[in-house]
Amino acid sequence: MDQNILELHPGLIIGFAVVILVMLLLDLGIFNKKAHVVSSKEATIWSIIWISLSMAFSGVVYWIFNQDMGGHDVAIEKFTQFQAAYWIEKALSVDNLFVFILVFSFFKVPKHLHHKVLFWGIIGALIFRAIFIFAGVGIINLTYLPEMVVFGTPVKINIVMTLFGLFLVYAGINSWGGGDEDEDEDFSQTAGAKLVKKFYKVSDNYDGDKFFTIQNGIRMATPLLVVVAVIEFTDVLFAVDSIPAIFAISKDPFILYTSNIFAILGLRALYFLLANFIHMFSKLPYGLAVVLSFIGVKMLISPWFHIPTPISLGIVGGVLIISVLVSIAFPESKDDITAEINDDFTGDDPAN
């Protein structure tokens, strides 16, 4: 993390931690103390709250850098880096919601328990993303090659960034041609499920919102713990795409981690808001494939040509908007997308 931030404004780091902790405590301890089905209205309110907090925090970042750490130009750069990293993570998360739906459907998770699973899944994400981001920045800083002349231009090439760039281009091309393999996946055989089963016997049925239960005097894990483990490992796989992508935006771990966490914390509300409308985003994976490829190319050419963050943000936003508009113009039916999935994932009354 930028030492100047720690020295000049430790309150910013403390404030970020306090906001996250308070919001999580409010979420689990007060508003969702009792397991219930989250309605679209409630999800909309929480989505607005999380997006508002994220935008407000980016404003604070701009203000601090403008006042004490480089002036307007540096502040704008940090602000746009936060925005770009935030919206890239948010966009990739929308694509990942479909996998969450498949997991919940496969394990037949009662709707009122979806929020609890996502809550604990995101707690794990807070930890894993910190490890990935801070370790990634450290490794990147250690893998610069000595300056050399390539194509007549003196450059400093980074081995890890080059590998990330190649991987993202490959991931983008691969995403364009695939995407249906998850629908037939046996999630009970994934790494997360196998890890739980390695240490505990798993009961056949859920026991309310408990992770463990007692049957015939034996302490057993419930399927709910298996689902949380599957979601955790799924998020780790998601991070394989998203974390390299944001390194193309910034190498500042403070900007990357805070933007990433704000995006992830709004994911639960986004899930309940969009789960029943996921079929309306049928072309979004193609847009994300283009975004991943663009970011990969940006990484590969960065030693020779720097694409300013505002331009990158505009390109990413434009591609995603076009993919959504195309989805609306050429919609696929809900049955085409979710033929094997339970119809309703929110607490809305179908009669309304």
Secondary structure, 3 states (H helix, E strand, C coil): CCHHHHHHCHHHHHHHHHHHHHHHHHHHHHHCCCCCCCCHHHHHHHHHHHHHHHHHHHHHHHHHHHHHCCCHHHHHHHHHHHHHHHHHHHHHHHHHHHHHHHHHHHCCCCHHHHHHHHHHHHHHHHHHHHHHHHHHHHHHHHCECCCEEECCEEECCEHHHHHHHHHHHHHHHHHHHCCCHHHHCCHHHCHHHHHHHHHCCECCCCCCCCCEEEECCEEEECHHHHHHHHHHHHHHHHHHHHHHHHHCCCCCHHHHHHHHHHHHHCHHHHHHHHHHHHHHHCCHHHHHHHHHHHHHHHHHHCCCCCCCHHHHHHHHHHHHHHHHHHHHHCCCCHHHHCCCCCCCCCCCCCCC
